[in-house]
Amino acid sequence: MSFSYTSKFSTLLLLSIFLGSTSIVSADFNNEFDITWGDGRGKILNGDLLTLSLDKSSGSGFESRNEYLFGKIDMQLKLVPGNSAGTVTAYYLSSKGSNWDEIDFEFLGNLSGDPYILHTNVFSQGKGNREQQFYLWFDPTADFHTYSILWNPQRIIFSVDGTPIREFKNAESIGVPFPKNQPMRIHSSLWNADDWATRGGLVKTDWTQAPFTASYRNFRADVCVVSSGKSSCGGSASSGGNQAWLSEELDNTKQERLEWVQKNYMIYNYCSDSKRFPQGFPPECKMA
């Protein structure tokens, strides 16, 4: 049996399992998330607003109470305003263990008036190094904007306000592991990374501007919740939900929007970094 056939069979099997039902989650933050660190610097306000803060002593973070195996997840964020150099707001999905899977949004702060850098990455079985970075076409500190992850057995799509910015396709047929077996939690943290984040660490955090605060609202997730090793999509333990995202792909309009973003706002793509990969680009780059 060839690797390609095995991969296709696995994908069909996953789809057959997950064409059960999914759970739509849009409850308040008190029910869905725990502040995991920060000694009071993370706060849930009235259930519908969450804030993380960073000062010279500590940052803060939260994680979802539930684990998910595939989902379409939206969160609105308003990033640290003003001089945010040295700060990183990370918003991501991650599993546990040494061979973890991870899907990353990271927002690298900058000097007042300079654009944030949106850093994305995908880890599968502990291997990452798949960075793409973008500027945004708006000020992410002036208002809330929606950052979305679509994760299904065929692809991962990163979107901003409904506009796709990156697609990572399942390339198991050419030997590239894809995140599909390990349930992941949502995590977010606000922390000091002035040793590398802003211009390679040249610009340090200005602590006179502290505390730095990022805000979150309007969490919504159409997901397969995993509990005690069982997925809500594989049985009746579900509140219903739209299943179309389990096989969703980019239509022509969204493909054009993706290309527009990558042409005009992408500032780094590992699949174009020949100095980094002198022996040839990673195999998934052929599918880009």
ChimeraX commands (.cxc) that place a marker at each C-alpha (Angstrom):
marker #1 position 0.00,0.00,0.00 radius 0.5
marker #1 position 1.50,3.33,-1.01 radius 0.5
marker #1 position 1.85,6.29,1.36 radius 0.5
marker #1 position -0.44,8.32,-0.89 radius 0.5
marker #1 position -3.19,5.73,-0.76 radius 0.5
marker #1 position -2.87,5.44,3.02 radius 0.5
marker #1 position -3.15,9.21,3.40 radius 0.5
marker #1 position -6.26,9.38,1.22 radius 0.5
marker #1 position -7.85,6.51,3.09 radius 0.5
marker #1 position -7.13,8.18,6.44 radius 0.5
marker #1 position -8.70,11.42,5.28 radius 0.5
marker #1 position -11.83,9.64,4.04 radius 0.5
marker #1 position -12.05,7.76,7.33 radius 0.5
marker #1 position -11.76,10.99,9.29 radius 0.5
marker #1 position -14.49,12.59,7.23 radius 0.5
marker #1 position -16.78,9.62,7.74 radius 0.5
marker #1 position -16.26,9.87,11.48 radius 0.5
marker #1 position -16.71,13.63,11.67 radius 0.5
marker #1 position -19.83,13.85,9.53 radius 0.5
marker #1 position -21.71,13.27,12.74 radius 0.5
marker #1 position -22.31,16.58,14.45 radius 0.5
marker #1 position -20.28,19.48,15.73 radius 0.5
marker #1 position -20.65,21.77,18.72 radius 0.5
marker #1 position -21.11,25.51,18.39 radius 0.5
marker #1 position -19.46,27.34,21.27 radius 0.5
marker #1 position -20.14,31.02,21.88 radius 0.5
marker #1 position -20.71,31.07,25.62 radius 0.5
marker #1 position -19.12,33.63,27.91 radius 0.5
marker #1 position -15.45,33.56,28.80 radius 0.5
marker #1 position -16.17,32.35,32.33 radius 0.5
marker #1 position -17.48,29.05,30.96 radius 0.5
marker #1 position -14.91,28.49,28.21 radius 0.5
marker #1 position -11.57,29.76,29.50 radius 0.5
marker #1 position -9.31,29.81,32.54 radius 0.5
marker #1 position -6.73,32.47,33.32 radius 0.5
marker #1 position -3.67,30.26,33.73 radius 0.5
marker #1 position -0.95,32.65,34.84 radius 0.5
marker #1 position -0.19,36.28,35.57 radius 0.5
marker #1 position -1.15,36.73,39.23 radius 0.5
marker #1 position -4.25,38.81,38.52 radius 0.5
marker #1 position -2.99,40.44,35.32 radius 0.5
marker #1 position -5.50,38.46,33.28 radius 0.5
marker #1 position -9.15,39.38,33.85 radius 0.5
marker #1 position -12.57,38.26,32.67 radius 0.5
marker #1 position -15.01,41.18,32.79 radius 0.5
marker #1 position -18.77,40.49,32.78 radius 0.5
marker #1 position -18.16,37.26,30.88 radius 0.5
marker #1 position -17.95,38.95,27.49 radius 0.5
marker #1 position -14.57,40.70,27.67 radius 0.5
marker #1 position -11.18,39.27,28.60 radius 0.5
marker #1 position -7.99,41.30,29.06 radius 0.5
marker #1 position -4.36,40.30,29.45 radius 0.5
marker #1 position -1.76,42.69,30.83 radius 0.5
marker #1 position 2.02,42.84,30.96 radius 0.5
marker #1 position 4.25,44.84,33.27 radius 0.5
marker #1 position 7.91,44.55,34.19 radius 0.5
marker #1 position 7.18,41.78,36.72 radius 0.5
marker #1 position 5.04,39.47,34.61 radius 0.5
marker #1 position 2.80,38.92,31.65 radius 0.5
marker #1 position -0.38,36.81,31.68 radius 0.5
marker #1 position -2.24,34.13,29.77 radius 0.5
marker #1 position -5.33,31.98,29.41 radius 0.5
marker #1 position -6.38,28.68,27.86 radius 0.5
marker #1 position -9.60,26.97,26.87 radius 0.5
marker #1 position -11.15,24.45,29.21 radius 0.5
marker #1 position -12.00,22.18,26.30 radius 0.5
marker #1 position -9.78,20.40,23.80 radius 0.5
marker #1 position -10.71,20.36,20.13 radius 0.5
marker #1 position -9.90,18.09,17.21 radius 0.5
marker #1 position -10.77,20.28,14.22 radius 0.5
marker #1 position -12.77,23.46,14.32 radius 0.5
marker #1 position -13.61,26.86,12.89 radius 0.5
marker #1 position -12.64,29.34,15.58 radius 0.5
marker #1 position -13.15,33.11,15.69 radius 0.5
marker #1 position -11.84,35.55,18.28 radius 0.5
marker #1 position -11.85,39.34,18.21 radius 0.5
marker #1 position -8.66,40.97,19.53 radius 0.5
marker #1 position -7.63,44.56,20.13 radius 0.5
marker #1 position -3.86,44.71,20.47 radius 0.5
marker #1 position -1.59,46.72,22.77 radius 0.5
marker #1 position -1.74,50.36,21.61 radius 0.5
marker #1 position 1.02,52.95,21.44 radius 0.5
marker #1 position 4.64,51.94,21.83 radius 0.5
marker #1 position 4.29,48.16,22.02 radius 0.5
marker #1 position 7.89,47.36,21.04 radius 0.5
marker #1 position 9.18,44.20,22.71 radius 0.5
marker #1 position 5.75,42.80,23.48 radius 0.5
marker #1 position 4.23,39.72,21.89 radius 0.5
marker #1 position 0.56,38.79,21.98 radius 0.5
marker #1 position 0.32,35.09,21.13 radius 0.5
marker #1 position -2.99,33.47,20.19 radius 0.5
marker #1 position -2.76,29.83,19.17 radius 0.5
marker #1 position -3.92,26.23,19.30 radius 0.5
marker #1 position -1.58,23.67,20.83 radius 0.5
marker #1 position -1.50,20.06,21.97 radius 0.5
marker #1 position 0.75,18.62,24.67 radius 0.5
marker #1 position 3.85,16.45,24.65 radius 0.5
marker #1 position 7.22,16.44,22.88 radius 0.5
marker #1 position 5.65,15.80,19.46 radius 0.5
marker #1 position 3.03,18.49,19.79 radius 0.5
marker #1 position 0.91,20.13,17.09 radius 0.5
marker #1 position 0.38,23.88,17.04 radius 0.5
marker #1 position -1.31,26.58,14.93 radius 0.5
marker #1 position -0.01,30.08,15.69 radius 0.5
marker #1 position -1.00,33.69,15.43 radius 0.5
marker #1 position 1.64,35.90,17.08 radius 0.5
marker #1 position 1.47,39.69,17.04 radius 0.5
marker #1 position 4.86,41.36,17.37 radius 0.5
marker #1 position 4.66,44.85,18.83 radius 0.5
marker #1 position 6.43,47.88,17.42 radius 0.5
marker #1 position 7.25,51.53,18.03 radius 0.5
marker #1 position 4.33,53.97,17.91 radius 0.5
marker #1 position 3.32,54.57,14.32 radius 0.5
marker #1 position 5.11,51.49,12.97 radius 0.5
marker #1 position 3.03,48.48,11.94 radius 0.5
marker #1 position 2.57,45.34,13.98 radius 0.5
marker #1 position 3.97,42.18,12.42 radius 0.5
marker #1 position 1.53,39.26,12.29 radius 0.5
marker #1 position 3.59,36.07,12.58 radius 0.5
marker #1 position 2.05,32.69,11.67 radius 0.5
marker #1 position 3.41,29.19,12.04 radius 0.5
marker #1 position 2.23,25.56,11.88 radius 0.5
marker #1 position 3.79,22.75,13.93 radius 0.5
marker #1 position 3.09,19.08,13.25 radius 0.5
marker #1 position 4.57,16.33,15.43 radius 0.5
marker #1 position 6.94,18.81,17.07 radius 0.5
marker #1 position 8.27,20.31,13.83 radius 0.5
marker #1 position 7.58,23.93,12.98 radius 0.5
marker #1 position 9.83,26.34,11.06 radius 0.5
marker #1 position 6.96,27.19,8.72 radius 0.5
marker #1 position 6.80,30.92,9.32 radius 0.5
marker #1 position 4.92,33.43,7.24 radius 0.5
marker #1 position 4.72,37.06,8.35 radius 0.5
marker #1 position 2.44,39.91,7.32 radius 0.5
marker #1 position 1.68,43.54,7.88 radius 0.5
marker #1 position -2.00,44.31,8.39 radius 0.5
marker #1 position -4.03,46.69,6.23 radius 0.5
marker #1 position -5.48,48.46,9.29 radius 0.5
marker #1 position -4.43,49.59,12.77 radius 0.5
marker #1 position -5.03,46.50,14.99 radius 0.5
marker #1 position -4.85,48.64,18.14 radius 0.5
marker #1 position -7.64,51.09,17.25 radius 0.5
marker #1 position -10.50,48.59,17.37 radius 0.5
marker #1 position -11.34,44.91,17.61 radius 0.5
marker #1 position -10.73,42.69,14.58 radius 0.5
marker #1 position -11.59,39.04,14.01 radius 0.5
marker #1 position -8.77,36.49,13.76 radius 0.5
marker #1 position -9.91,33.06,12.61 radius 0.5
marker #1 position -8.51,29.57,12.26 radius 0.5
marker #1 position -10.21,26.96,10.10 radius 0.5
marker #1 position -8.74,23.54,10.84 radius 0.5
marker #1 position -10.15,20.49,9.09 radius 0.5
marker #1 position -8.62,17.22,7.83 radius 0.5
marker #1 position -7.57,18.76,4.50 radius 0.5
marker #1 position -6.22,22.21,5.39 radius 0.5
marker #1 position -5.59,25.01,7.87 radius 0.5
marker #1 position -6.70,28.50,6.86 radius 0.5
marker #1 position -5.72,31.64,8.76 radius 0.5
marker #1 position -8.10,34.58,8.21 radius 0.5
marker #1 position -8.38,38.19,9.34 radius 0.5
marker #1 position -11.83,39.82,9.26 radius 0.5
marker #1 position -12.96,37.05,6.92 radius 0.5
marker #1 position -10.05,37.54,4.51 radius 0.5
marker #1 position -7.79,34.49,4.22 radius 0.5
marker #1 position -4.10,35.29,4.61 radius 0.5
marker #1 position -2.57,31.82,4.64 radius 0.5
marker #1 position -3.47,28.25,3.72 radius 0.5
marker #1 position -1.51,25.20,4.90 radius 0.5
marker #1 position -2.69,22.11,3.05 radius 0.5
marker #1 position -2.52,18.51,4.15 radius 0.5
marker #1 position 0.58,17.20,2.37 radius 0.5
marker #1 position 0.76,13.73,3.92 radius 0.5
marker #1 position 0.80,12.27,0.40 radius 0.5
marker #1 position 4.36,13.65,0.01 radius 0.5
marker #1 position 5.49,12.75,3.52 radius 0.5
marker #1 position 4.65,15.90,5.49 radius 0.5
marker #1 position 2.91,15.26,8.85 radius 0.5
marker #1 position -0.37,17.13,9.29 radius 0.5
marker #1 position -2.07,18.03,12.60 radius 0.5
marker #1 position -5.04,15.68,12.70 radius 0.5
marker #1 position -4.67,13.23,15.60 radius 0.5
marker #1 position -3.88,15.35,18.65 radius 0.5
marker #1 position -6.59,17.46,20.28 radius 0.5
marker #1 position -5.56,21.04,20.97 radius 0.5
marker #1 position -6.57,23.78,23.37 radius 0.5
marker #1 position -6.80,27.48,22.60 radius 0.5
marker #1 position -4.08,29.46,24.35 radius 0.5
marker #1 position -3.20,33.12,24.51 radius 0.5
marker #1 position -0.50,35.08,26.31 radius 0.5
marker #1 position 0.94,38.56,26.48 radius 0.5
marker #1 position 4.63,38.54,27.32 radius 0.5
marker #1 position 7.93,40.38,27.02 radius 0.5
marker #1 position 10.16,39.24,24.14 radius 0.5
marker #1 position 12.38,42.26,23.68 radius 0.5
marker #1 position 15.39,39.99,23.18 radius 0.5
marker #1 position 14.11,39.12,19.69 radius 0.5
marker #1 position 10.64,40.45,18.84 radius 0.5
marker #1 position 11.20,43.98,17.55 radius 0.5
marker #1 position 13.84,44.36,14.84 radius 0.5
marker #1 position 15.66,41.32,16.06 radius 0.5
marker #1 position 15.83,42.59,19.62 radius 0.5
marker #1 position 17.32,45.99,18.76 radius 0.5
marker #1 position 14.30,47.85,20.16 radius 0.5
marker #1 position 13.64,47.17,23.84 radius 0.5
marker #1 position 10.44,47.41,25.83 radius 0.5
marker #1 position 9.75,50.87,27.25 radius 0.5
marker #1 position 8.49,49.98,30.72 radius 0.5
marker #1 position 7.35,53.55,31.36 radius 0.5
marker #1 position 4.45,52.68,29.04 radius 0.5
marker #1 position 3.38,49.69,31.17 radius 0.5
marker #1 position 1.01,48.11,31.87 radius 0.5
marker #1 position 0.46,46.89,28.32 radius 0.5
marker #1 position -3.00,45.44,27.70 radius 0.5
marker #1 position -4.59,43.34,24.95 radius 0.5
marker #1 position -8.36,42.70,24.86 radius 0.5
marker #1 position -10.51,39.80,23.62 radius 0.5
marker #1 position -14.21,39.45,22.87 radius 0.5
marker #1 position -16.79,37.63,20.70 radius 0.5
marker #1 position -15.29,34.15,20.90 radius 0.5
marker #1 position -17.15,31.74,18.64 radius 0.5
marker #1 position -16.18,28.20,17.70 radius 0.5
marker #1 position -17.82,25.52,15.60 radius 0.5
marker #1 position -15.74,22.60,16.83 radius 0.5
marker #1 position -15.31,18.94,17.57 radius 0.5
marker #1 position -14.87,18.85,21.35 radius 0.5
marker #1 position -12.77,15.98,22.73 radius 0.5
marker #1 position -13.57,14.67,26.18 radius 0.5
marker #1 position -12.28,11.44,27.74 radius 0.5
marker #1 position -10.75,10.52,24.40 radius 0.5
marker #1 position -14.03,10.84,22.49 radius 0.5
marker #1 position -14.96,13.49,19.95 radius 0.5
marker #1 position -18.36,15.19,20.00 radius 0.5
marker #1 position -18.32,14.83,16.22 radius 0.5
marker #1 position -18.19,11.07,16.42 radius 0.5
marker #1 position -21.36,10.55,18.41 radius 0.5
marker #1 position -24.47,12.17,19.79 radius 0.5
marker #1 position -22.78,14.31,22.46 radius 0.5
marker #1 position -23.22,17.56,20.61 radius 0.5
marker #1 position -25.35,20.65,20.42 radius 0.5
marker #1 position -25.70,20.38,16.69 radius 0.5
marker #1 position -23.87,22.78,14.41 radius 0.5
marker #1 position -23.02,23.40,10.81 radius 0.5
marker #1 position -20.76,20.69,9.42 radius 0.5
marker #1 position -19.77,22.41,6.15 radius 0.5
marker #1 position -16.46,23.65,7.58 radius 0.5
marker #1 position -15.22,20.05,7.92 radius 0.5
marker #1 position -14.70,19.99,4.16 radius 0.5
marker #1 position -14.47,23.74,3.53 radius 0.5
marker #1 position -11.93,25.06,1.05 radius 0.5
marker #1 position -11.20,28.40,-0.56 radius 0.5
marker #1 position -13.61,29.36,-3.32 radius 0.5
marker #1 position -12.43,31.51,-6.23 radius 0.5
marker #1 position -13.24,34.78,-4.48 radius 0.5
marker #1 position -11.39,33.85,-1.30 radius 0.5
marker #1 position -8.47,32.50,-3.32 radius 0.5
marker #1 position -8.20,35.89,-5.02 radius 0.5
marker #1 position -8.29,37.66,-1.63 radius 0.5
marker #1 position -5.59,35.34,-0.31 radius 0.5
marker #1 position -3.39,36.17,-3.30 radius 0.5
marker #1 position -4.06,39.90,-2.78 radius 0.5
marker #1 position -2.89,39.70,0.85 radius 0.5
marker #1 position 0.17,37.66,0.01 radius 0.5
marker #1 position 1.16,39.98,-2.83 radius 0.5
marker #1 position 0.68,43.22,-0.90 radius 0.5
marker #1 position 1.18,42.44,2.79 radius 0.5
marker #1 position 3.34,39.35,3.17 radius 0.5
marker #1 position 6.83,40.31,4.39 radius 0.5
marker #1 position 8.32,36.85,4.97 radius 0.5
marker #1 position 7.63,33.40,3.57 radius 0.5
marker #1 position 9.79,30.43,4.53 radius 0.5
marker #1 position 8.97,28.87,1.18 radius 0.5
marker #1 position 10.87,31.71,-0.53 radius 0.5
marker #1 position 13.89,31.81,1.79 radius 0.5
marker #1 position 16.57,30.13,-0.31 radius 0.5
marker #1 position 19.35,31.14,2.12 radius 0.5
marker #1 position 17.60,29.21,4.86 radius 0.5
marker #1 position 17.06,26.13,2.69 radius 0.5
marker #1 position 20.13,25.86,0.40 radius 0.5
marker #1 position 19.45,22.16,-0.18 radius 0.5
marker #1 position 15.91,22.86,-1.42 radius 0.5
marker #1 position 12.64,24.04,0.04 radius 0.5
marker #1 position 10.51,21.83,2.32 radius 0.5
marker #1 position 8.25,19.50,0.32 radius 0.5
marker #1 position 4.99,21.24,1.30 radius 0.5
marker #1 position 6.21,24.39,-0.45 radius 0.5
marker #1 position 5.49,22.65,-3.76 radius 0.5
marker #1 position 1.80,22.78,-2.85 radius 0.5
marker #1 position 1.79,26.47,-1.94 radius 0.5
marker link #1:1,2 radius 0.2
marker link #1:2,3 radius 0.2
marker link #1:3,4 radius 0.2
marker link #1:4,5 radius 0.2
marker link #1:5,6 radius 0.2
marker link #1:6,7 radius 0.2
marker link #1:7,8 radius 0.2
marker link #1:8,9 radius 0.2
marker link #1:9,10 radius 0.2
marker link #1:10,11 radius 0.2
marker link #1:11,12 radius 0.2
marker link #1:12,13 radius 0.2
marker link #1:13,14 radius 0.2
marker link #1:14,15 radius 0.2
marker link #1:15,16 radius 0.2
marker link #1:16,17 radius 0.2
marker link #1:17,18 radius 0.2
marker link #1:18,19 radius 0.2
marker link #1:19,20 radius 0.2
marker link #1:20,21 radius 0.2
marker link #1:21,22 radius 0.2
marker link #1:22,23 radius 0.2
marker link #1:23,24 radius 0.2
marker link #1:24,25 radius 0.2
marker link #1:25,26 radius 0.2
marker link #1:26,27 radius 0.2
marker link #1:27,28 radius 0.2
marker link #1:28,29 radius 0.2
marker link #1:29,30 radius 0.2
marker link #1:30,31 radius 0.2
marker link #1:31,32 radius 0.2
marker link #1:32,33 radius 0.2
marker link #1:33,34 radius 0.2
marker link #1:34,35 radius 0.2
marker link #1:35,36 radius 0.2
marker link #1:36,37 radius 0.2
marker link #1:37,38 radius 0.2
marker link #1:38,39 radius 0.2
marker link #1:39,40 radius 0.2
marker link #1:40,41 radius 0.2
marker link #1:41,42 radius 0.2
marker link #1:42,43 radius 0.2
marker link #1:43,44 radius 0.2
marker link #1:44,45 radius 0.2
marker link #1:45,46 radius 0.2
marker link #1:46,47 radius 0.2
marker link #1:47,48 radius 0.2
marker link #1:48,49 radius 0.2
marker link #1:49,50 radius 0.2
marker link #1:50,51 radius 0.2
marker link #1:51,52 radius 0.2
marker link #1:52,53 radius 0.2
marker link #1:53,54 radius 0.2
marker link #1:54,55 radius 0.2
marker link #1:55,56 radius 0.2
marker link #1:56,57 radius 0.2
marker link #1:57,58 radius 0.2
marker link #1:58,59 radius 0.2
marker link #1:59,60 radius 0.2
marker link #1:60,61 radius 0.2
marker link #1:61,62 radius 0.2
marker link #1:62,63 radius 0.2
marker link #1:63,64 radius 0.2
marker link #1:64,65 radius 0.2
marker link #1:65,66 radius 0.2
marker link #1:66,67 radius 0.2
marker link #1:67,68 radius 0.2
marker link #1:68,69 radius 0.2
marker link #1:69,70 radius 0.2
marker link #1:70,71 radius 0.2
marker link #1:71,72 radius 0.2
marker link #1:72,73 radius 0.2
marker link #1:73,74 radius 0.2
marker link #1:74,75 radius 0.2
marker link #1:75,76 radius 0.2
marker link #1:76,77 radius 0.2
marker link #1:77,78 radius 0.2
marker link #1:78,79 radius 0.2
marker link #1:79,80 radius 0.2
marker link #1:80,81 radius 0.2
marker link #1:81,82 radius 0.2
marker link #1:82,83 radius 0.2
marker link #1:83,84 radius 0.2
marker link #1:84,85 radius 0.2
marker link #1:85,86 radius 0.2
marker link #1:86,87 radius 0.2
marker link #1:87,88 radius 0.2
marker link #1:88,89 radius 0.2
marker link #1:89,90 radius 0.2
marker link #1:90,91 radius 0.2
marker link #1:91,92 radius 0.2
marker link #1:92,93 radius 0.2
marker link #1:93,94 radius 0.2
marker link #1:94,95 radius 0.2
marker link #1:95,96 radius 0.2
marker link #1:96,97 radius 0.2
marker link #1:97,98 radius 0.2
marker link #1:98,99 radius 0.2
marker link #1:99,100 radius 0.2
marker link #1:100,101 radius 0.2
marker link #1:101,102 radius 0.2
marker link #1:102,103 radius 0.2
marker link #1:103,104 radius 0.2
marker link #1:104,105 radius 0.2
marker link #1:105,106 radius 0.2
marker link #1:106,107 radius 0.2
marker link #1:107,108 radius 0.2
marker link #1:108,109 radius 0.2
marker link #1:109,110 radius 0.2
marker link #1:110,111 radius 0.2
marker link #1:111,112 radius 0.2
marker link #1:112,113 radius 0.2
marker link #1:113,114 radius 0.2
marker link #1:114,115 radius 0.2
marker link #1:115,116 radius 0.2
marker link #1:116,117 radius 0.2
marker link #1:117,118 radius 0.2
marker link #1:118,119 radius 0.2
marker link #1:119,120 radius 0.2
marker link #1:120,121 radius 0.2
marker link #1:121,122 radius 0.2
marker link #1:122,123 radius 0.2
marker link #1:123,124 radius 0.2
marker link #1:124,125 radius 0.2
marker link #1:125,126 radius 0.2
marker link #1:126,127 radius 0.2
marker link #1:127,128 radius 0.2
marker link #1:128,129 radius 0.2
marker link #1:129,130 radius 0.2
marker link #1:130,131 radius 0.2
marker link #1:131,132 radius 0.2
marker link #1:132,133 radius 0.2
marker link #1:133,134 radius 0.2
marker link #1:134,135 radius 0.2
marker link #1:135,136 radius 0.2
marker link #1:136,137 radius 0.2
marker link #1:137,138 radius 0.2
marker link #1:138,139 radius 0.2
marker link #1:139,140 radius 0.2
marker link #1:140,141 radius 0.2
marker link #1:141,142 radius 0.2
marker link #1:142,143 radius 0.2
marker link #1:143,144 radius 0.2
marker link #1:144,145 radius 0.2
marker link #1:145,146 radius 0.2
marker link #1:146,147 radius 0.2
marker link #1:147,148 radius 0.2
marker link #1:148,149 radius 0.2
marker link #1:149,150 radius 0.2
marker link #1:150,151 radius 0.2
marker link #1:151,152 radius 0.2
marker link #1:152,153 radius 0.2
marker link #1:153,154 radius 0.2
marker link #1:154,155 radius 0.2
marker link #1:155,156 radius 0.2
marker link #1:156,157 radius 0.2
marker link #1:157,158 radius 0.2
marker link #1:158,159 radius 0.2
marker link #1:159,160 radius 0.2
marker link #1:160,161 radius 0.2
marker link #1:161,162 radius 0.2
marker link #1:162,163 radius 0.2
marker link #1:163,164 radius 0.2
marker link #1:164,165 radius 0.2
marker link #1:165,166 radius 0.2
marker link #1:166,167 radius 0.2
marker link #1:167,168 radius 0.2
marker link #1:168,169 radius 0.2
marker link #1:169,170 radius 0.2
marker link #1:170,171 radius 0.2
marker link #1:171,172 radius 0.2
marker link #1:172,173 radius 0.2
marker link #1:173,174 radius 0.2
marker link #1:174,175 radius 0.2
marker link #1:175,176 radius 0.2
marker link #1:176,177 radius 0.2
marker link #1:177,178 radius 0.2
marker link #1:178,179 radius 0.2
marker link #1:179,180 radius 0.2
marker link #1:180,181 radius 0.2
marker link #1:181,182 radius 0.2
marker link #1:182,183 radius 0.2
marker link #1:183,184 radius 0.2
marker link #1:184,185 radius 0.2
marker link #1:185,186 radius 0.2
marker link #1:186,187 radius 0.2
marker link #1:187,188 radius 0.2
marker link #1:188,189 radius 0.2
marker link #1:189,190 radius 0.2
marker link #1:190,191 radius 0.2
marker link #1:191,192 radius 0.2
marker link #1:192,193 radius 0.2
marker link #1:193,194 radius 0.2
marker link #1:194,195 radius 0.2
marker link #1:195,196 radius 0.2
marker link #1:196,197 radius 0.2
marker link #1:197,198 radius 0.2
marker link #1:198,199 radius 0.2
marker link #1:199,200 radius 0.2
marker link #1:200,201 radius 0.2
marker link #1:201,202 radius 0.2
marker link #1:202,203 radius 0.2
marker link #1:203,204 radius 0.2
marker link #1:204,205 radius 0.2
marker link #1:205,206 radius 0.2
marker link #1:206,207 radius 0.2
marker link #1:207,208 radius 0.2
marker link #1:208,209 radius 0.2
marker link #1:209,210 radius 0.2
marker link #1:210,211 radius 0.2
marker link #1:211,212 radius 0.2
marker link #1:212,213 radius 0.2
marker link #1:213,214 radius 0.2
marker link #1:214,215 radius 0.2
marker link #1:215,216 radius 0.2
marker link #1:216,217 radius 0.2
marker link #1:217,218 radius 0.2
marker link #1:218,219 radius 0.2
marker link #1:219,220 radius 0.2
marker link #1:220,221 radius 0.2
marker link #1:221,222 radius 0.2
marker link #1:222,223 radius 0.2
marker link #1:223,224 radius 0.2
marker link #1:224,225 radius 0.2
marker link #1:225,226 radius 0.2
marker link #1:226,227 radius 0.2
marker link #1:227,228 radius 0.2
marker link #1:228,229 radius 0.2
marker link #1:229,230 radius 0.2
marker link #1:230,231 radius 0.2
marker link #1:231,232 radius 0.2
marker link #1:232,233 radius 0.2
marker link #1:233,234 radius 0.2
marker link #1:234,235 radius 0.2
marker link #1:235,236 radius 0.2
marker link #1:236,237 radius 0.2
marker link #1:237,238 radius 0.2
marker link #1:238,239 radius 0.2
marker link #1:239,240 radius 0.2
marker link #1:240,241 radius 0.2
marker link #1:241,242 radius 0.2
marker link #1:242,243 radius 0.2
marker link #1:243,244 radius 0.2
marker link #1:244,245 radius 0.2
marker link #1:245,246 radius 0.2
marker link #1:246,247 radius 0.2
marker link #1:247,248 radius 0.2
marker link #1:248,249 radius 0.2
marker link #1:249,250 radius 0.2
marker link #1:250,251 radius 0.2
marker link #1:251,252 radius 0.2
marker link #1:252,253 radius 0.2
marker link #1:253,254 radius 0.2
marker link #1:254,255 radius 0.2
marker link #1:255,256 radius 0.2
marker link #1:256,257 radius 0.2
marker link #1:257,258 radius 0.2
marker link #1:258,259 radius 0.2
marker link #1:259,260 radius 0.2
marker link #1:260,261 radius 0.2
marker link #1:261,262 radius 0.2
marker link #1:262,263 radius 0.2
marker link #1:263,264 radius 0.2
marker link #1:264,265 radius 0.2
marker link #1:265,266 radius 0.2
marker link #1:266,267 radius 0.2
marker link #1:267,268 radius 0.2
marker link #1:268,269 radius 0.2
marker link #1:269,270 radius 0.2
marker link #1:270,271 radius 0.2
marker link #1:271,272 radius 0.2
marker link #1:272,273 radius 0.2
marker link #1:273,274 radius 0.2
marker link #1:274,275 radius 0.2
marker link #1:275,276 radius 0.2
marker link #1:276,277 radius 0.2
marker link #1:277,278 radius 0.2
marker link #1:278,279 radius 0.2
marker link #1:279,280 radius 0.2
marker link #1:280,281 radius 0.2
marker link #1:281,282 radius 0.2
marker link #1:282,283 radius 0.2
marker link #1:283,284 radius 0.2
marker link #1:284,285 radius 0.2
marker link #1:285,286 radius 0.2
marker link #1:286,287 radius 0.2
marker link #1:287,288 radius 0.2
view
